Amino acid sequence: MEIVIPNRLATLGHPQRLALFRLLMRRYPDRVPATELAQALALKPNTLSTYVNALMQAGLVTQERVGTSRRYAIDMNAARETFDYLLHECCRGRPEMCSPLGTKEPAKKDHKYNVLFICTGNSARSIFAEAILRKEAGDRFAAYSAGTQPRSKPNPYALEVLAQKGHDTSVLEAKALSVFQGDEAPDFDFVFTVCNQAANEECPAWTGQPVSAHWGMPDPVKVEGSDAEKSLAFQHSYGALLNRIKAFTALPIASLDRIALQKAIDDIALKNEGTIA
């Protein structure tokens, strides 16, 4: 351990390797193709390979082959072990130095949780999530959504699906992420990215240290074909998010510590597949 941890920290000391590590952290629990990583970080394939190999040798990243594709993911146990070691060492006798980094628990009792869903255009997936959470558990959660590059308005197919499911679409609009970065913005308890591109981008550091997770899924807006085929893609996206949000709202949030809650939310992305609802 005395050798492993310094080697890991030294590996993360390189700016590009750290950027790769942070991107994979944002995408966890996804296994991300090498081509997507290279594109997101503007790296040549051979340069990316060098950085990934260094992180793998340090034990921080795992590789999986899918056909001819190589996909990478954070080894969360190794990452947690590394930073737990660092924090425990630096906090000896001075807990005030490190406790703000990761010990904040979600608010308890009668608190209404603020939840933000982020995607690129804020026209479909994040709009679905906002509407579903508001309908499923609006008494316990305040739901918001935003886009890193928002469209001018929600996608008409998305609004059609929501109307069919009995949602009030009059309150839905496409919004920029900057709307929630001012002094008047709510403090969020949870922040979810629901598209890979948004997770690949550097997002702001949110005040209050919300629990964050990545619930990536295919973009129905990009589906081509007949109106029926496009509508079906939006139905699938709605169903996937409905499953995940139902699982999320069923969690005993007030009784879970932060680590257990984070794991439960990450597991939702793995266990809940999209279905037409």
C-alpha positions in Angstrom: 0.0 0.0 0.0 2.8 2.4 0.9 4.1 2.0 -2.7 0.8 1.6 -4.6 -0.8 4.8 -3.3 2.1 7.2 -4.1 2.3 5.6 -7.6 -1.4 6.2 -8.2 -1.1 9.8 -7.0 1.9 10.4 -9.2 0.0 9.0 -12.2 -2.9 11.4 -11.5 -0.4 14.3 -11.3 -0.2 14.5 -15.1 -2.9 17.0 -16.3 -4.1 14.8 -19.2 -4.2 11.6 -17.2 -6.1 13.5 -14.5 -8.5 14.8 -17.2 -9.1 11.2 -18.4 -9.6 10.0 -14.9 -12.1 12.8 -14.2 -14.0 12.0 -17.4 -14.3 8.4 -16.5 -15.5 9.3 -13.1 -18.3 11.5 -14.6 -19.3 8.6 -16.8 -19.2 5.9 -14.1 -20.6 3.2 -14.2 -20.3 3.3 -18.0 -17.6 1.5 -19.9 -16.6 4.1 -22.5 -15.1 3.2 -25.9 -11.6 4.5 -26.6 -12.7 6.3 -29.6 -15.2 8.4 -27.6 -12.6 9.2 -24.9 -10.2 10.4 -27.6 -12.8 12.5 -29.2 -14.0 14.0 -25.9 -10.5 14.9 -24.8 -9.2 15.9 -28.3 -6.4 13.3 -28.1 -4.8 11.2 -30.8 -5.5 7.4 -30.4 -1.8 6.6 -29.6 -1.7 9.4 -27.0 -4.9 8.2 -25.4 -3.5 4.7 -25.3 -0.4 5.8 -23.4 -2.5 7.7 -20.8 -5.0 4.8 -20.4 -2.2 2.3 -20.0 -0.7 4.4 -17.2 -4.0 4.5 -15.3 -4.5 0.8 -15.8 -1.0 0.0 -14.5 -1.8 2.1 -11.5 -4.9 0.0 -10.9 -7.3 2.9 -11.3 -8.9 1.9 -14.6 -10.2 -1.4 -16.0 -10.5 -2.5 -19.7 -13.1 -4.6 -21.4 -13.0 -5.8 -25.0 -16.3 -5.8 -26.9 -15.6 -7.2 -30.4 -12.8 -5.0 -31.7 -13.6 -2.2 -29.4 -11.8 -1.5 -26.1 -13.9 0.1 -23.4 -12.7 1.6 -20.1 -14.2 2.3 -16.7 -13.0 3.5 -13.3 -12.1 0.8 -10.8 -14.2 2.5 -8.1 -12.8 0.4 -5.3 -9.3 1.4 -6.1 -10.2 5.0 -6.5 -12.0 5.0 -3.1 -9.1 3.2 -1.5 -6.6 5.8 -2.9 -8.5 8.9 -1.7 -9.5 7.4 1.6 -5.9 6.8 2.3 -5.0 10.3 1.4 -7.8 11.9 3.4 -7.1 9.7 6.5 -3.5 10.7 6.5 -4.0 14.4 6.0 -6.9 14.6 8.5 -5.1 13.2 11.5 -5.8 15.6 14.3 -7.3 18.2 11.8 -10.7 16.8 10.7 -11.9 20.3 9.8 -9.4 20.3 6.9 -11.0 17.4 5.1 -14.5 16.8 6.3 -16.1 19.2 3.8 -14.7 17.1 0.9 -17.0 14.2 1.2 -19.0 13.9 4.4 -22.0 16.0 3.7 -25.1 13.9 4.0 -28.4 14.5 2.1 -30.8 16.6 4.1 -33.1 14.6 6.3 -36.6 14.6 7.7 -39.1 16.9 6.0 -36.6 18.4 3.6 -37.8 18.6 -0.1 -34.9 17.4 -2.2 -33.8 19.5 -5.2 -32.9 17.4 -8.2 -31.3 18.6 -11.5 -31.3 16.5 -14.7 -28.7 17.6 -17.4 -28.4 16.7 -21.0 -27.0 18.5 -24.0 -30.1 20.0 -25.7 -32.6 19.9 -22.7 -35.2 18.9 -25.3 -36.0 15.3 -24.5 -34.3 13.1 -22.0 -33.8 15.7 -19.3 -37.2 17.1 -20.0 -38.7 13.6 -19.5 -36.8 13.2 -16.2 -38.0 16.5 -14.9 -41.6 15.8 -15.8 -41.6 12.2 -14.5 -40.1 13.1 -11.1 -42.5 15.9 -10.7 -45.4 13.6 -11.3 -44.1 10.6 -9.4 -43.0 12.3 -6.2 -43.5 16.1 -6.5 -44.3 16.2 -2.8 -40.8 15.0 -1.9 -38.7 16.4 -4.7 -38.4 19.6 -6.7 -37.4 18.7 -10.2 -35.4 20.8 -12.6 -33.7 20.2 -15.9 -31.1 22.1 -18.1 -28.9 21.7 -21.1 -25.2 22.4 -21.8 -26.3 23.5 -25.3 -30.0 23.9 -25.0 -32.4 23.9 -27.9 -34.9 26.7 -28.3 -37.8 24.5 -27.1 -38.5 20.9 -26.1 -38.8 18.3 -28.9 -42.3 17.9 -30.2 -42.1 14.1 -30.0 -41.1 14.4 -26.4 -44.0 16.7 -25.6 -46.4 14.4 -27.4 -45.3 11.4 -25.3 -45.5 13.4 -22.1 -49.1 14.5 -23.0 -50.1 10.9 -23.7 -48.8 9.9 -20.3 -50.8 12.6 -18.5 -48.0 15.1 -17.8 -48.5 18.9 -17.6 -46.3 20.1 -20.4 -47.1 23.8 -20.0 -44.4 24.2 -17.4 -41.6 22.6 -19.5 -39.0 24.7 -21.4 -35.5 24.2 -22.6 -33.1 26.0 -20.3 -29.3 26.7 -20.2 -27.2 25.3 -17.4 -26.2 28.8 -16.5 -29.8 29.4 -15.2 -28.9 27.3 -12.2 -25.5 28.9 -11.5 -26.5 32.2 -10.1 -26.9 33.3 -6.5 -30.7 32.8 -6.7 -30.4 29.2 -8.0 -31.5 26.4 -5.6 -28.9 24.3 -3.8 -29.2 20.8 -5.3 -29.2 17.6 -3.4 -28.9 15.5 -6.5 -27.5 16.1 -10.0 -27.9 13.6 -12.8 -26.5 13.6 -16.3 -28.7 11.7 -18.7 -26.7 11.9 -21.8 -23.1 10.9 -22.5 -22.1 14.1 -24.2 -23.1 16.2 -21.2 -21.2 13.9 -18.9 -18.2 14.2 -21.1 -18.2 18.0 -20.6 -16.8 19.8 -17.6 -19.7 20.9 -15.5 -19.5 23.5 -12.7 -18.7 22.6 -9.1 -22.1 22.7 -7.5 -22.5 24.4 -4.1 -23.7 22.1 -1.3 -21.9 19.1 -2.7 -24.9 17.2 -4.2 -24.9 13.5 -4.8 -24.2 13.1 -8.6 -24.6 10.2 -11.0 -24.6 9.4 -14.7 -27.7 7.8 -16.2 -26.7 7.9 -19.8 -29.0 6.6 -22.6 -29.3 6.9 -26.4 -30.6 10.2 -27.7 -34.1 9.6 -29.3 -33.7 12.9 -31.2 -31.1 11.3 -33.4 -33.3 8.4 -34.5 -34.1 8.5 -38.2 -37.0 6.9 -40.0 -40.8 7.1 -40.0 -42.8 9.1 -37.5 -43.8 5.8 -35.9 -40.1 4.8 -35.5 -39.2 8.1 -34.0 -42.1 8.0 -31.7 -41.1 4.6 -30.5 -37.6 5.8 -29.7 -39.1 8.5 -27.5 -41.3 6.0 -25.8 -38.3 3.8 -25.0 -36.4 6.8 -23.5 -39.4 7.7 -21.4 -39.8 4.1 -20.2 -36.1 3.9 -19.2 -36.3 7.1 -17.2 -39.5 6.1 -15.6 -38.0 2.9 -14.4 -34.9 4.7 -13.0 -36.9 7.4 -11.3 -39.3 5.0 -9.7 -36.3 3.1 -8.3 -34.7 6.4 -7.2 -37.9 7.6 -5.4 -38.2 4.2 -3.7 -34.8 4.6 -2.0 -34.8 5.3 1.8 -32.8 8.4 1.3 -33.0 9.7 4.8 -31.7 6.4 6.3 -28.7 6.0 3.9 -25.3 7.4 4.5 -23.7 9.1 1.5 -21.6 6.2 0.4 -24.6 3.8 0.5 -26.8 6.3 -1.3 -24.2 6.9 -4.0 -23.8 3.2 -4.7 -27.6 2.7 -4.8 -28.0 5.5 -7.4 -25.1 4.1 -9.5 -26.7 0.7 -9.4 -29.9 2.1 -10.8 -28.2 2.9 -14.0 -27.0 -0.7 -14.3 -30.2 -2.5 -13.3 -33.0 -0.6 -14.9 -33.3 -1.1 -18.6 -35.6 0.9 -20.8 -39.1 -0.4 -21.6 -42.2 1.2 -23.1 -44.4 2.4 -20.3 
